[in-house]
Amino acid sequence: MSLAESINTVQDRDLTLIFVDLALHPMLKVPAYFFEMTHTNTDEEIGRINLRAQTTSAIELYAGHIGYSVHMSYRGHHYAARS
């Protein structure tokens, strides 16, 4: 069983990560795991996060292996760091 097949959701207090897809990153063209961050109590989307599973010089120098976006109203709660 691959990592993608074994992950559905991960929960930490008020944060739930929902596995969305394992696919090529649209800009960086490397395999990436894509997750949606949602609020555990309301199921409201908090943002998105992706983990890039390979490396390139562009990733190492500029983009990094983790990408995230947190909606404005949820910023400051450390959701991306906790993800």
C-alpha positions in Angstrom: 0.0 0.0 0.0 1.4 3.4 -1.0 1.4 6.5 1.3 -1.3 8.0 -0.9 -3.6 5.0 -0.4 -3.1 4.9 3.3 -3.9 8.6 4.0 -7.4 9.8 3.9 -7.6 12.3 6.8 -5.4 13.4 9.7 -6.9 15.4 12.6 -5.3 17.7 15.2 -7.8 19.5 17.5 -9.6 22.0 15.3 -7.6 21.1 12.1 -8.4 18.3 9.7 -6.2 17.5 6.7 -8.0 15.7 3.9 -6.0 14.0 1.2 -7.0 15.2 -2.2 -4.6 13.8 -4.8 -1.1 12.6 -5.6 -0.3 14.2 -8.9 2.4 16.3 -10.7 2.7 19.7 -9.3 1.3 22.0 -12.1 4.3 24.5 -12.0 7.2 22.4 -10.7 6.4 19.2 -12.5 7.3 16.9 -9.7 5.0 14.4 -7.8 3.2 16.1 -5.0 0.7 15.1 -2.3 -2.2 17.6 -2.2 -4.3 18.2 1.0 -7.2 20.4 1.9 -7.1 22.0 5.4 -10.6 22.2 7.0 -11.9 23.3 10.4 -12.9 20.1 12.3 -16.0 21.6 13.8 -17.5 23.4 10.8 -15.9 21.5 7.8 -15.1 25.0 6.5 -12.1 25.1 4.2 -9.1 26.8 5.9 -6.7 26.4 3.0 -4.5 24.0 1.1 -1.1 22.4 1.5 1.1 20.3 -0.8 4.2 18.2 -0.2 6.5 17.9 -3.1 8.0 14.4 -3.2 11.0 15.0 -5.4 13.6 17.7 -5.7 14.9 19.9 -8.3 17.3 22.9 -8.2 14.3 25.3 -8.4 12.6 23.6 -5.4 15.8 23.6 -3.4 16.7 27.2 -4.2 13.3 28.9 -4.4 10.0 27.0 -3.9 10.8 24.5 -1.1 9.2 21.1 -0.6 6.1 22.4 1.1 3.6 24.8 -0.4 0.6 26.2 1.4 -2.2 28.8 1.2 -4.3 29.8 4.2 -7.5 31.8 3.7 -7.2 35.3 5.2 -9.8 34.8 7.9 -7.8 31.8 9.3 -4.3 33.3 9.3 -2.4 33.7 12.6 -3.6 30.3 14.0 -0.6 28.3 12.8 -2.7 26.0 10.7 0.0 25.6 8.0 2.7 24.9 10.6 0.5 22.3 12.3 -0.3 20.7 9.0 
